[in-house]
């Protein structure tokens, strides 16, 4: 079973804001609601990593372009051969969760 889901369920059912993590009757840490939410709410960093993974896979594992994401806007830089390829990589990036817009800066 998914440990994060178990912790989230416990928080909701018991109205908790933090849950202690216990091993051998010793508290070794706590998990807060914020930490649980971070696991299910994508960030710009996570969106950028996923988009980069898609681009690298499209390029056959080669890093032909790089991406940065800020406030849901992706900036793609790289050596893209033509308009068709630019449209394909833009579509790959646009379908990534949390990315709203894509700008492409082609490099020679």
N, C-alpha and C positions, 0 to 999 in steps of 0.2 A: 504494500500500500504506500501511497505517496506521503512522505513525512510532512511536507509543507501543507498539504491538504488536511492531514490529521490535526496539525497545530491550528490551522485556520478554523476548522470545525469546532475544536475545543474552545477557541476564543469566542466564537459566535454563540455556542451553546451555553457557555458559562459567563459571558459578558466580560471576558478578560482583555486587558490591554498588553500584557506580557505573560509569557509562559516560561517557567524555569525548565532548563534542560538538566536532567538528573542522571548520573551514572553512579552505581554502587552507593546509593543513598547520599551522594554529594552533589550539590548544585555546581555544575561546571560552566553555566552560562544562562542567558535568557534570550528569548526571541520576542521582538516587539511586533505590533501590528504593522508598523512602517516597514519592517524587514520582510514580513509576509507579502505586503502589497508590492514591494519592489520586485518580487519574483514573478508577478503576474502582469506588471505594468512595464511594457517595453520602454527603454530609454533611447536617446539619440545614439549613444554608444552601441547598444545592442542592435539597433536598426542598422547602423553603419556596418557592424560586423556581419550581420546576415546578408546585407546587400553585397558586401565585398565577397562573401563566400559564393553567392550566386554568380557574380561577375567572373570570379576565378574559375568556377566550374564551367561556365560558358566558354571561357578561353582555354579550355582543356587543361586546367590546373596551373596555367601560367598567369602571372600578375601583369596584365597589360594595361590596367587602369586602376586608379585609386579613388576612394570615395570618402567624403567627410559629411557628417550630418549635424545640423544645428537647428533646433526648434522645428524639426520635421522637414527641413529643406535640405536636399542632398546636392552636393557639388561633386561632379564626376570629372576627373582629369585623366587623360590617357591618350594612347595612340590608337585612335579609332579610324579604320580605313575609309569608310564612306558613310553617306547618309543612312543607308539601310542598317549598317552595323550600329550607328548612333541610336537609331530608333529601337533596335532590339535591346541594347543595353539599357536605354531609358525605360523601356517597358519592364525589364527585369527589376530595375531599382524601384519603379513606381508601385509595383505590386508587393513591395516589402512593407510589412506592418509598421505604422508610425511615420512613414515617409509620404509627405503630401505633394512636394514639388521636386523636380529634378532640373538642374542646370548642367550643361556639358561644356567643359572647357577642353577643346581638342588640342593636342600637342603634336607638333610636326614629327 
